[in-house]
Amino acid sequence: QVQLVETGGGAVQPGGSLRLSCTASGSITEIYSMGWYRQAPGKKRELVAHITNIIGGGTTNYADSVKGRFTISRDNAGNTVTLQMNSLKPEDTAVYYCNLEAMTVQDPYGGDYWGDGTLVTVSS
């Protein structure tokens, strides 16, 4: 079993900051990448930010809408990813989901795993 524990989120005024963290654990053989997606009401889930593992060079990728405002990082162990969100806007309001791409005992060819999601609300 793979577990993704998300922390952070909540309500903040426009221009404020929040930090999301996600820790992966369980029967993981190798982590390929981790990232954050979000889904606003009535919209499709979209990529927010993504970071590859050390072998992948720790390459980051961001949605155009968050570039310059959000920063994704990974801890040295490689199983915790943090999303620092600054200058938040009302349009950032959404449920944010942690994503893990990894080889696991259950899925030796690699698979996608998702957290339960954490709500971020940006409103005055």
Phi, psi and chi 1 to 4 in degrees:
 res  aa     phi    psi   chi1   chi2   chi3   chi4
   1 GLN       -  145.2  -67.4  -71.6  -13.5      -
   2 VAL  -114.7  133.7  173.2      -      -      -
   3 GLN  -118.7  138.0  -64.6   83.9   37.2      -
   4 LEU  -122.1  115.4  -65.2  175.9      -      -
   5 VAL  -106.2  116.2  177.6      -      -      -
   6 GLU  -100.8  138.3  -60.0  158.3  -32.2      -
   7 THR  -133.7  159.0   59.3      -      -      -
   8 GLY   102.6 -162.3      -      -      -      -
   9 GLY    86.1 -179.6      -      -      -      -
  10 GLY   128.2 -160.7      -      -      -      -
  11 ALA  -111.3  140.1      -      -      -      -
  12 VAL  -149.4  154.4   66.0      -      -      -
  13 GLN   -80.9  156.8  -67.2 -174.2  -18.5      -
  14 PRO   -54.1  137.9  -28.2   36.5      -      -
  15 GLY    90.8   -9.8      -      -      -      -
  16 GLY   -81.9 -177.6      -      -      -      -
  17 SER  -130.1  152.5  -61.9      -      -      -
  18 LEU  -145.1  157.0  -75.0  173.9      -      -
  19 ARG  -127.9  130.3  174.3  176.8  -69.9 -172.9
  20 LEU  -110.2  140.4  -54.1 -179.4      -      -
  21 SER  -130.5  151.6  -71.4      -      -      -
  22 CYS  -143.0  127.4  173.5      -      -      -
  23 THR  -116.9  128.6  -61.4      -      -      -
  24 ALA   -99.2  140.0      -      -      -      -
  25 SER  -151.0  171.5   63.6      -      -      -
  26 GLY   111.9 -152.4      -      -      -      -
  27 SER   -82.8   58.5   54.3      -      -      -
  28 ILE   -97.3  126.6  -60.4  169.1      -      -
  29 THR   -90.2  -45.7  -54.4      -      -      -
  30 GLU  -152.9  131.4 -178.9  178.5   -8.8      -
  31 ILE   -90.9  126.1  -67.2  176.2      -      -
  32 TYR   -87.9  -44.8  -60.7  141.9      -      -
  33 SER  -163.4  163.1   67.8      -      -      -
  34 MET  -138.2  157.2  -65.6 -175.2   73.4      -
  35 GLY  -168.6 -178.0      -      -      -      -
  36 TRP  -126.9  135.7  -70.2   92.7      -      -
  37 TYR  -121.0  164.4  -72.6   69.1      -      -
  38 ARG  -142.3  154.9   67.7 -173.9 -179.0 -172.7
  39 GLN  -139.1  116.8 -173.0  166.6   16.9      -
  40 ALA   -90.4  158.3      -      -      -      -
  41 PRO   -55.0  129.2  -26.8   35.1      -      -
  42 GLY    77.2    5.0      -      -      -      -
  43 LYS  -121.3  163.6  -65.6 -171.8  176.4 -178.4
  44 LYS   -78.1  156.2  -65.6 -178.3  179.1  179.3
  45 ARG   -67.3  136.1 -170.9  174.0  -62.4 -171.5
  46 GLU  -132.4  152.5   63.0  176.1    2.3      -
  47 LEU   -68.2  135.8  171.6   70.6      -      -
  48 VAL  -103.6  -55.4  176.3      -      -      -
  49 ALA  -158.1  154.8      -      -      -      -
  50 HIS  -150.4  142.6  176.1  -93.6      -      -
  51 ILE  -138.8  134.5 -175.0  167.0      -      -
  52 THR   -84.9  171.4   62.2      -      -      -
  53 ASN   -77.9 -178.7   63.7    4.7      -      -
  54 ILE   -60.7  -40.6  -65.7  174.7      -      -
  55 ILE   -61.3  -34.6  -64.4  175.4      -      -
  56 GLY   -80.5    2.2      -      -      -      -
  57 GLY    86.9    6.1      -      -      -      -
  58 GLY    63.0   31.0      -      -      -      -
  59 THR   -67.3  134.9  -57.3      -      -      -
  60 THR  -108.6  152.9   57.0      -      -      -
  61 ASN  -142.7  133.9 -177.1   36.9      -      -
  62 TYR  -127.7  149.9  -64.6   92.5      -      -
  63 ALA   -66.5  144.8      -      -      -      -
  64 ASP   -56.4  -34.6  -72.1  -18.7      -      -
  65 SER   -68.8  -16.3   59.8      -      -      -
  66 VAL  -116.0   -4.8  -52.9      -      -      -
  67 LYS   -57.9  133.3  -75.7 -179.6 -179.4  176.9
  68 GLY    87.1  -12.3      -      -      -      -
  69 ARG  -114.9  -35.7  -59.2 -172.1  -64.1  121.8
  70 PHE  -108.7  146.9  -68.9   10.4      -      -
  71 THR  -134.2  128.0  -57.8      -      -      -
  72 ILE  -104.3  140.3 -169.1  168.4      -      -
  73 SER  -144.5  165.3   59.8      -      -      -
  74 ARG  -132.1  144.8 -171.4 -172.5   60.2 -123.9
  75 ASP   -78.8  170.6   71.7  -26.6      -      -
  76 ASN   -63.4  -31.9  -70.2  -25.9      -      -
  77 ALA   -72.4  -20.6      -      -      -      -
  78 GLY    83.7    4.3      -      -      -      -
  79 ASN  -111.0    6.0   66.2  -28.7      -      -
  80 THR  -126.5  129.8  -65.1      -      -      -
  81 VAL  -120.4  139.0   63.9      -      -      -
  82 THR  -122.0  138.1  -62.8      -      -      -
  83 LEU  -117.2  110.6 -176.9   68.6      -      -
  84 GLN   -90.5  119.8  177.9   65.8   42.6      -
  85 MET  -114.1  115.7  -55.6 -176.0  -66.9      -
  86 ASN  -115.4  164.1  -62.0  -31.7      -      -
  87 SER    49.8   47.3  -58.2      -      -      -
  88 LEU   -65.2  145.8  -77.2  160.4      -      -
  89 LYS  -120.8  156.8  -55.9  175.0  179.8  179.8
  90 PRO   -55.0  -32.8  -29.4   36.8      -      -
  91 GLU   -72.5   -5.0   50.6  -96.5   42.8      -
  92 ASP   -83.5   -7.1  -65.9  -43.2      -      -
  93 THR   -61.3  125.0  -63.9      -      -      -
  94 ALA  -178.8  170.7      -      -      -      -
  95 VAL   -89.0  126.9  176.9      -      -      -
  96 TYR  -102.1  130.0  -75.3   68.8      -      -
  97 TYR  -116.5  134.1  -64.4   91.1      -      -
  98 CYS   -80.9  139.1  179.0      -      -      -
  99 ASN  -123.9  137.9  172.1 -101.0      -      -
 100 LEU  -126.3  129.5  167.7   73.4      -      -
 101 GLU  -111.1  118.7  -64.4  178.3    7.3      -
 102 ALA  -156.3  158.1      -      -      -      -
 103 MET   -89.5  130.6  179.8 -169.5  -57.6      -
 104 THR  -130.2  172.2   67.1      -      -      -
 105 VAL   -62.0  -40.1  171.2      -      -      -
 106 GLN   -75.1  -28.1  -66.7   80.7   13.6      -
 107 ASP  -132.2   79.3 -163.7  -16.5      -      -
 108 PRO   -67.8  -11.8   23.0  -33.2      -      -
 109 TYR   -98.0    1.4  -64.0  101.8      -      -
 110 GLY    98.5  146.8      -      -      -      -
 111 GLY  -159.0  173.1      -      -      -      -
 112 ASP  -101.6  135.4  -98.3  -37.1      -      -
 113 TYR  -130.0  148.2  -62.1   86.0      -      -
 114 TRP  -128.7  144.6  -64.8   91.0      -      -
 115 GLY   -79.2  175.3      -      -      -      -
 116 ASP   -78.1  -15.8  -67.4  -26.9      -      -
 117 GLY    97.5  148.3      -      -      -      -
 118 THR  -136.1  136.5 -175.9      -      -      -
 119 LEU   -84.8  131.8  178.3   62.4      -      -
 120 VAL  -117.5  123.1  170.5      -      -      -
 121 THR  -121.3  123.7  -57.6      -      -      -
 122 VAL  -115.6  110.2 -175.4      -      -      -
 123 SER  -157.0  147.6  173.8      -      -      -
 124 SER   -93.3      -   55.0      -      -      -
